[in-house]
């Protein structure tokens, strides 16, 4: 495995030739300290985002370097704070948004077919609350939801196709098994 310091210096990582952190972080004059710090944070965030595009060795070296960086505790607390705010805002928007009418129809269809229901994940409760909430919202919100759920519908269609293929395989296997057992019983009888 390559030396992490050499890899980081080569790939523009956090460690300079001395391994003391970001380039310019320690030796920055006092006048540009605020600007240098903003650049440091920007570079760190960019490098965090780029970890997924790197090889395993490079990502491990980058991860180690980020964990040893002098600004890690501050950055970690800020990222945790952003994550909490994002989760809270997502929960609020999910509670405020009316359900998509197509999703309500899908829920009703799944309940009618016996695929979903109160004992299978609460689809009936969701459908009831969805139909109650649908009367409160205008067509603009419904149009927005239709756009947002296009990926969901595509994925659902793909899952349905796979489900039906697997169901056909299962039914064929059951039929073959039943035929085999019936043949064995006939042979035993004769």
LOROTI-753413 format. One line per 10 residues: for each residue x, y, z of N, C-alpha, C. Coordinates in steps of 0.001 Angstrom, whole numbers, always signed. Example, Ala and Ser with C-alpha at 12.3 -4.5 7.8 and 13.67 -1.06 7.14 Angstrom:
2
+13190,-5690,+7800,+12300,-4500,+7800,+13200,-3300,+7800 ~ +12850,-2250,+7080,+13670,-1060,+7140,+12900,+30,+7870 $
! end
This chain:
190
+845,-1182,+0,+0,+0,+0,+880,+1231,+0 ~ +441,+2271,-688,+1207,+3505,-773,+1193,+4238,+553 ~ +2203,+5079,+733,+2286,+5914,+1920,+1173,+6960,+1864 ~ +313,+7077,+2920,-804,+8024,+2882,-352,+9461,+2695 ~ +800,+9867,+3291,+1256,+11248,+3150,+1587,+11558,+1696 ~ +2252,+10603,+1030,+2606,+10811,-364,+1349,+10828,-1227 ~ +394,+9942,-931,-836,+9900,-1702,-1618,+11191,-1554 ~ -1700,+11716,-350,-2476,+12919,-115,-1818,+14124,-765 ~ -500,+14194,-705,+197,+15318,-1327,+48,+15243,-2836 ~ +74,+14015,-3373,-36,+13834,-4815,-1439,+14173,-5314 $
-2484,+13790,-4543,-3852,+13984,-5010,-4452,+15289,-4539 ~ -3656,+16202,-4029,-4187,+17495,-3599,-4960,+17372,-2311 ~ -4545,+16465,-1443,-5283,+16190,-222,-5035,+17209,+852 ~ -5417,+16863,+2055,-5316,+17760,+3184,-3895,+17949,+3661 ~ -3056,+16954,+3483,-1716,+17028,+4052,-747,+17632,+3055 ~ -27,+18600,+3478,+1029,+19165,+2650,+2261,+18302,+2782 ~ +3389,+18757,+2304,+4595,+17963,+2388,+4997,+17680,+3830 ~ +4671,+18592,+4763,+5041,+18369,+6153,+3998,+17521,+6868 ~ +2773,+17423,+6336,+1732,+16653,+6991,+1078,+17416,+8123 ~ +1132,+18751,+8118,+579,+19532,+9219,-844,+19995,+8976 $
-1482,+19612,+7939,-2853,+20048,+7695,-2961,+20649,+6317 ~ -3902,+21525,+6154,-4136,+22133,+4853,-3015,+23071,+4463 ~ -2707,+23137,+3188,-1678,+24074,+2756,-2094,+25496,+3094 ~ -1170,+26238,+3678,-1434,+27621,+4029,-2162,+27778,+5337 ~ -2529,+26696,+6008,-3313,+26786,+7240,-2502,+27299,+8401 ~ -1273,+26825,+8567,-457,+27218,+9711,+346,+28477,+9434 ~ +792,+28649,+8196,+1696,+29752,+7904,+989,+30956,+7310 ~ -319,+31054,+7436,-1060,+32165,+6855,-848,+33413,+7685 ~ -607,+34551,+7067,-473,+35785,+7827,-1783,+36124,+8520 ~ -1694,+36921,+9597,-2851,+37252,+10416,-3902,+38023,+9627 $
-3517,+38774,+8610,-4483,+39584,+7865,-5430,+38730,+7042 ~ -4981,+37628,+6504,-5825,+36774,+5670,-6309,+35545,+6399 ~ -6289,+35542,+7708,-6630,+34342,+8468,-8086,+33936,+8260 ~ -9009,+34893,+8269,-10423,+34571,+8073,-10686,+33998,+6692 ~ -10080,+34598,+5696,-10249,+34122,+4326,-9622,+32740,+4149 ~ -8450,+32542,+4749,-7780,+31243,+4662,-8621,+30170,+5341 ~ -9245,+30514,+6446,-10074,+29549,+7160,-11282,+29159,+6310 ~ -11891,+30122,+5625,-13014,+29815,+4743,-12566,+28895,+3615 ~ -11377,+29164,+3074,-10853,+28301,+2022,-10572,+26913,+2570 ~ -10030,+26842,+3800,-9759,+25551,+4429,-11045,+24743,+4552 $
-12077,+25373,+5054,-13349,+24676,+5244,-13917,+24253,+3898 ~ -13830,+25129,+2923,-14314,+24782,+1588,-13563,+23605,+998 ~ -12250,+23601,+1175,-11445,+22487,+661,-11782,+21193,+1389 ~ -11952,+21281,+2701,-12292,+20081,+3475,-13625,+19517,+3002 ~ -14618,+20378,+2859,-15925,+19910,+2407,-15843,+19301,+1010 ~ -15084,+19918,+138,-14931,+19382,-1212,-14262,+18013,-1174 ~ -13268,+17851,-322,-12567,+16575,-226,-13456,+15504,+392 ~ -14311,+15890,+1327,-15261,+14926,+1888,-16203,+14443,+790 ~ -16677,+15365,-27,-17595,+15004,-1102,-16916,+14120,-2155 ~ -15617,+14278,-2341,-14896,+13516,-3361,-14450,+12143,-2882 $
-14610,+11826,-1616,-14154,+10530,-1090,-14837,+9382,-1822 ~ -16105,+9543,-2176,-16819,+8448,-2831,-16279,+8135,-4217 ~ -15582,+9074,-4838,-15050,+8860,-6185,-13638,+8293,-6192 ~ -13066,+8036,-5022,-11678,+7601,-4939,-11590,+6094,-4758 ~ -10384,+5581,-4979,-10151,+4168,-4722,-10177,+3935,-3216 ~ -10242,+2681,-2828,-10336,+2352,-1409,-9123,+2849,-636 ~ -7923,+2656,-1181,-6713,+3113,-488,-6695,+4628,-339 ~ -7039,+5322,-1419,-7059,+6785,-1348,-8106,+7268,-352 ~ -9277,+6626,-369,-10344,+7033,+548,-9944,+6777,+1999 ~ -9285,+5643,+2260,-8837,+5355,+3627,-7811,+6377,+4090 $
-6877,+6718,+3212,-5866,+7714,+3567,-6511,+9073,+3800 ~ -7448,+9446,+2947,-8138,+10727,+3105,-8946,+10739,+4399 ~ -9599,+9625,+4693,-10390,+9532,+5923,-9496,+9700,+7147 ~ -8355,+9029,+7131,-7420,+9149,+8254,-6947,+10591,+8398 ~ -6628,+11214,+7280,-6162,+12602,+7308,-7248,+13528,+7847 ~ -8485,+13314,+7407,-9586,+14145,+7902,-9813,+13934,+9394 ~ -9674,+12699,+9850,-9859,+12428,+11280,-8775,+13069,+12127 ~ -7586,+13241,+11575,-6477,+13844,+12319,-6408,+15361,+12155 ~ -7253,+15919,+11326,-7165,+17352,+11028,-7554,+18185,+12247 ~ -6930,+19352,+12389,-7150,+20208,+13553,-8561,+20787,+13598 $
-9243,+20869,+12475,-10581,+21443,+12453,-11681,+20388,+12493 ~ -11321,+19120,+12693,-12304,+18048,+12656,-13417,+18226,+13684 ~ -13129,+18527,+14966,-14232,+18652,+15927,-15233,+19748,+15545 ~ -14728,+20882,+15096,-15628,+21971,+14718,-16452,+21587,+13492 ~ -15792,+21002,+12504,-16488,+20598,+11295,-17517,+19513,+11603 ~ -17148,+18575,+12447,-18056,+17496,+12814,-19304,+18047,+13492 ~ -19122,+18981,+14421,-20284,+19537,+15118,-21176,+20317,+14155 ~ -20581,+21045,+13223,-21377,+21793,+12243,-22143,+20834,+11337 ~ -21480,+19777,+10873,-22152,+18812,+10009,-23285,+18097,+10743 ~ -23068,+17768,+12030,-24134,+17145,+12821,-25317,+18094,+12979 $
-25015,+19353,+13200,-26070,+20356,+13346,-26865,+20486,+12047 ~ -26168,+20522,+10921,-26841,+20612,+9622,-27696,+19375,+9389 ~ -27165,+18214,+9754,-27904,+16971,+9576,-29185,+16983,+10395 ~ -29098,+17421,+11652,-30289,+17480,+12502,-31324,+18441,+11927 ~ -30867,+19611,+11469,-31799,+20577,+10887,-32449,+20018,+9632 ~ -31668,+19310,+8822,-32203,+18737,+7598,-33254,+17686,+7913 ~ -32960,+16825,+8881,-33916,+15783,+9255,-35187,+16418,+9787 ~ -35047,+17426,+10642,-36226,+18085,+11187,-37030,+18770,+10093 ~ -36361,+19432,+9165,-37091,+20113,+8096,-37762,+19103,+7169 ~ -37117,+17959,+6928,-37747,+16929,+6103,-38979,+16374,+6789 $
-38904,+16155,+8092,-40072,+15664,+8823,-41211,+16666,+8736 ~ -40896,+17947,+8891,-41941,+18967,+8829,-42576,+19025,+7449 ~ -41778,+18939,+6394,-42350,+19008,+5052,-43148,+17757,+4737 ~ -42722,+16611,+5250,-43476,+15391,+5003,-44825,+15441,+5703 ~ -44869,+16043,+6884,-46129,+16143,+7600,-47046,+17165,+6951 ~ -46485,+18211,+6337,-47282,+19278,+5760,-47749,+18974,+4344 ~ -46989,+18180,+3588,-47331,+17915,+2198,-48503,+16946,+2111 ~ -49453,+17233,+1224,-50540,+16275,+1036,-50037,+15102,+214 ~ -50570,+13930,+429,-50133,+12775,-351,-50590,+12896,-1804 ~ -49865,+12264,-2661,-50167,+12267,-4087,-51422,+11426,-4333 $
-52360,+11918,-5133,-53573,+11135,-5403,-53264,+9780,-6029 ~ -52224,+9729,-6853,-51871,+8437,-7448,-51371,+7468,-6385 ~ -50639,+7997,-5394,-50188,+7132,-4310,-51372,+6643,-3487 ~ -52361,+7517,-3300,-53557,+7092,-2569,-54264,+5977,-3324 ~ -54379,+6132,-4653,-55008,+5082,-5452,-54207,+3790,-5383 ~ -52886,+3917,-5414,-52030,+2738,-5315,-52220,+2050,-3967 ~ -52257,+2840,-2896,-52488,+2263,-1571,-53825,+1535,-1522 ~ -54868,+2171,-2055,-56187,+1533,-2062,-56176,+244,-2872 ~ -55473,+260,-4009,-55390,-930,-4840,-54650,-2053,-4107 ~ -53541,-1702,-3439,-52782,-2716,-2708,-53593,-3285,-1550 $
-54373,-2435,-898,-55227,-2909,+196,-56297,-3839,-358 ~ -56902,-3454,-1491,-57947,-4274,-2091,-57411,-5630,-2532 ~ -56176,-5661,-3000,-55583,-6923,-3439,-55049,-7749,-2279 ~ -55047,-7163,-1081,-54564,-7884,+86,-53061,-7875,+227 ~ -52378,-7069,-569,-50924,-6983,-483,-50517,-6123,+698 ~ -51273,-5080,+966,-50979,-4182,+2083,-52238,-4026,+2910 ~ -52061,-3547,+4106,-53182,-3326,+5007,-52667,-2998,+6383 ~ -53560,-2868,+7353,-53122,-2510,+8706,-52137,-3523,+9282 ~ -52356,-4801,+8992,-51447,-5810,+9532,-50176,-5940,+8715 ~ -50131,-5307,+7543,-48968,-5426,+6674,-48241,-4109,+6496 $
-48310,-3212,+7441,-47539,-1985,+7352,-48347,-721,+7437 ~ -49647,-804,+7686,-50429,+396,+7914,-50830,+1133,+6663 ~ -50991,+464,+5540,-51379,+1141,+4321,-52772,+1734,+4398 ~ -53693,+1089,+5140,-55055,+1600,+5241,-55086,+2915,+5987 ~ -54310,+3017,+7048,-54251,+4278,+7797,-53684,+5388,+6947 ~ -52684,+5067,+6159,-52089,+6072,+5281,-53084,+6494,+4214 ~ -53835,+5544,+3686,-54817,+5883,+2658,-55935,+6738,+3235 ~ -56371,+6421,+4445,-57433,+7210,+5074,-56972,+8629,+5353 ~ -55774,+8762,+5909,-55266,+10110,+6188,-54978,+10848,+4890 ~ -54570,+10118,+3862,-54300,+10755,+2575,-55579,+11287,+1958 $
-56651,+10515,+2026,-57899,+10995,+1442,-58458,+12161,+2230 ~ -58233,+12191,+3543,-58681,+13322,+4356,-57878,+14572,+4040 ~ -56581,+14414,+3828,-55718,+15564,+3570,-55851,+16071,+2144 ~ -56284,+15228,+1231,-56339,+15622,-175,-57322,+16752,-416 ~ -58374,+16816,+357,-59355,+17874,+183,-58855,+19230,+616 ~ -57784,+19299,+1385,-57299,+20553,+1944,-56311,+21269,+1050 ~ -55785,+20636,+46,-54687,+21220,-732,-55127,+21475,-2157 ~ -54503,+22451,-2777,-54855,+22853,-4138,-54141,+22034,-5182 ~ -54406,+22373,-6434,-53820,+21627,-7538,-52343,+21919,-7722 ~ -51862,+23057,-7233,-50436,+23376,-7361,-49608,+22377,-6571 $
-50035,+22090,-5352,-49306,+21127,-4530,-49361,+19743,-5156 ~ -50495,+19400,-5765,-50607,+18095,-6403,-49676,+17997,-7604 ~ -49537,+19076,-8352,-48626,+19070,-9499,-47180,+18915,-9034 ~ -46829,+19601,-7947,-45481,+19465,-7405,-45221,+18034,-6960 ~ -46198,+17436,-6301,-46033,+16057,-5844,-45899,+15098,-7017 ~ -46626,+15356,-8098,-46539,+14478,-9266,-45128,+14498,-9841 ~ -44524,+15669,-9869,-43154,+15773,-10373,-42191,+15059,-9440 ~ -42373,+15262,-8134,-41462,+14670,-7155,-41553,+13154,-7128 ~ -42714,+12613,-7453,-42906,+11176,-7329,-42691,+10415,-8633 ~ -42204,+11086,-9666,-41984,+10384,-10929,-40915,+9303,-10778 $
-39865,+9592,-10032,-38837,+8579,-9783,-39420,+7421,-8993 ~ -40272,+7750,-8031,-40911,+6710,-7219,-41744,+5793,-8110 ~ -42506,+6382,-9018,-43352,+5577,-9896,-42515,+4689,-10811 ~ -41413,+5219,-11313,-40541,+4420,-12178,-39956,+3246,-11405 ~ -39512,+3508,-10197,-38950,+2447,-9360,-40029,+1424,-9010 ~ -41235,+1901,-8734,-42340,+1002,-8418,-42660,+98,-9601 ~ -42645,+642,-10801,-42894,-169,-11996,-41817,-1236,-12160 ~ -40572,-856,-11887,-39472,-1815,-11978,-39646,-2918,-10932 ~ -40018,-2540,-9719,-40217,-3527,-8652,-41375,-4449,-8999 ~ -42456,-3895,-9556,-43591,-4725,-9954,-43174,-5750,-10998 $
-42375,-5305,-11970,-41928,-6220,-13018,-41111,-7361,-12413 ~ -40187,-7030,-11539,-39366,-8057,-10889,-40243,-8976,-10049 ~ -41203,-8385,-9329,-42107,-9175,-8491,-42875,-10185,-9334 ~ -43429,-9737,-10463,-44199,-10648,-11308,-43310,-11725,-11924 ~ -42087,-11389,-12279,-41161,-12397,-12792,-40871,-13446,-11727 ~ -40598,-12991,-10509,-40311,-13931,-9426,-41546,-14756,-9077 ~ -42725,-14132,-9134,-43960,-14855,-8857,-44185,-15942,-9902 ~ -43916,-15639,-11165,-44031,-16649,-12218,-43052,-17798,-11989 ~ -41821,-17472,-11622,-40835,-18518,-11328,-41316,-19399,-10179 ~ -41862,-18761,-9140,-42349,-19505,-7980,-43504,-20422,-8370 $
-44446,-19887,-9154,-45582,-20705,-9571,-45124,-21878,-10430 ~ -44162,-21648,-11311,-43629,-22741,-12129,-42958,-23791,-11259 ~ -42186,-23339,-10283,-41518,-24288,-9387,-42543,-25074,-8581 ~ -43600,-24423,-8124,-44657,-25125,-7383,-45346,-26154,-8266 ~ -45630,-25775,-9499,-46273,-26715,-10422,-45372,-27909,-10707 ~ -44093,-27664,-10918,-43154,-28762,-11146,-43078,-29674,-9931 ~ -43033,-29083,-8748,-42966,-29870,-7523,-44232,-30709,-7360 ~ -45381,-30086,-7595,-46647,-30808,-7464,-46713,-31955,-8466 ~ -46301,-31703,-9686,-46293,-32750,-10707,-45359,-33883,-10307 ~ -44203,-33537,-9794,-43238,-34548,-9364,-43814,-35395,-8230 $
-44430,-34760,-7249,-45015,-35499,-6120,-46150,-36392,-6602 ~ -46975,-35872,-7499,-48075,-36688,-8024,-47537,-37906,-8782 ~ -46484,-37726,-9546,-45876,-38854,-10262,-45320,-39878,-9284 ~ -44674,-39408,-8225,-44156,-40337,-7213,-45283,-41110,-6545 ~ -46371,-40433,-6228,-47514,-41111,-5606,-48124,-42140,-6552 ~ -48215,-41807,-7826,-48751,-42760,-8803,-47852,-43984,-8903 ~ -46527,-43753,-8922,-45592,-44873,-8999,-45698,-45754,-7765 ~ -45867,-45164,-6607,-45998,-45936,-5370,-47299,-46732,-5361 ~ -48347,-46166,-5938,-49648,-46823,-5965,-49615,-48034,-6880 ~ -48895,-47955,-7978,-48861,-49048,-8961,-47926,-50092,-8546 $
! end
